[in-house]
Amino acid sequence: MIIFNTTYHADNARKDEFIGWLKESYIPTVLEHGLLQEPQLTRIFADNEEEGTSLSLQFKSPDTQALERWHEECGEALLAEMQKRFGDQVLGFSTLLEVIDL
């Protein structure tokens, strides 16, 4: 199992709009596509919150092949939409995590 984590930093002036867009558009579109599951959105505690809000959005994927397919079929378009809507007021980077059974 792979966890696809994207860490975002949103300008405080656009934070509420960005979170609303994630909940109302981005996450439903990802789930509708069917390859990523179990979204979890969290706020990251940070010392510099006056400069913006940091968030983590995670989805589970069965494997990296499914994630690559999602990225090609859906993810690139969503990223372009986010960049068009928020410009440099929302920045992000993604990390892949592999779940280790305990």
N, C-alpha and C positions, 0 to 999 in steps of 0.2 A: 504494500500500500504506500502510495506517495501522497504527501501533503504539499499542495501548491500554495505557498504563502506569498502574498504581496504586501509590502510595507509602503504605506502612503504618508506623505506629509502635506497637509492641507492648510492653506492660509486661513487664519481664523475668520476672515471676512467671508469666506466661501465654504467653511466647514459644514454648516447645517445643510446647505444646498448639495454639497458633495455626498454627505451621508444619505440624504434623501434620494439622490440619483442612484447610489449603490443599492439601496433597499427596493426602490420602485422600478429600476430599469436594468442595471448591470446584473445583479444576482438572479432575478427571474429569467433573464436571457441566458445566463450560464446554465441554470438548472433545466431550462426548456431544451437546450441542446442535448443534454442527457449524459455527457461523459464525465462531468464533475459533479460531486455530491457533497452534502453535509456542510454548507457554508457556515462560517463562524466569523463574526466581525467583532474586533476588540479595540479598545483604546490603549495606546502604549503610554505608560507613565513616563514623563520626561521632565527634565529640569527647565527646559526652554519653552514652556507652553505659551508664553506670551508671543513667541515667534510663529506659532501655528500648532496644529494638532496632529499627532502621529497616530495612525491606525494600522491594524493588521487585518487582512482578509484572507481566510484560509478555506480551501476546498480540498476534498479527498479525491484521488484519482487511482484507479486500479493499477496503473503502471505508466511509465514515461511515454510509451507509444500512444496511449489514449490522450495523454496531456498534449503531446505534439500535434495530434490530429485535431484536438479542440482548438489549439492555438491557431492552426492554419484555417480552420473552418469558421471560427467564431471570435477567438481572442484578439486577432489583429484588428478586426473591425471595431470591437469594443474599445480597444486602446486608442484608435484613431478618433472615435467619438468622444472619449474622455479628453483627449488632447485638444480637440476642437472646442469643446465646451468650457474647459477650465484653464487651458493654456499652461503657463508656468505657475499657476496658483495651486496646483496639485501635482506633486511629483511622486514617483514610486519606483520601487525595484522589487524583483521577484526572487524567491529562493525556493529550491526544491528540497524537501525533507523526506527521508525514508523512515518509515515506522519500523522500529525494532521491537519484536515480540519480547515480553518480559517473562 
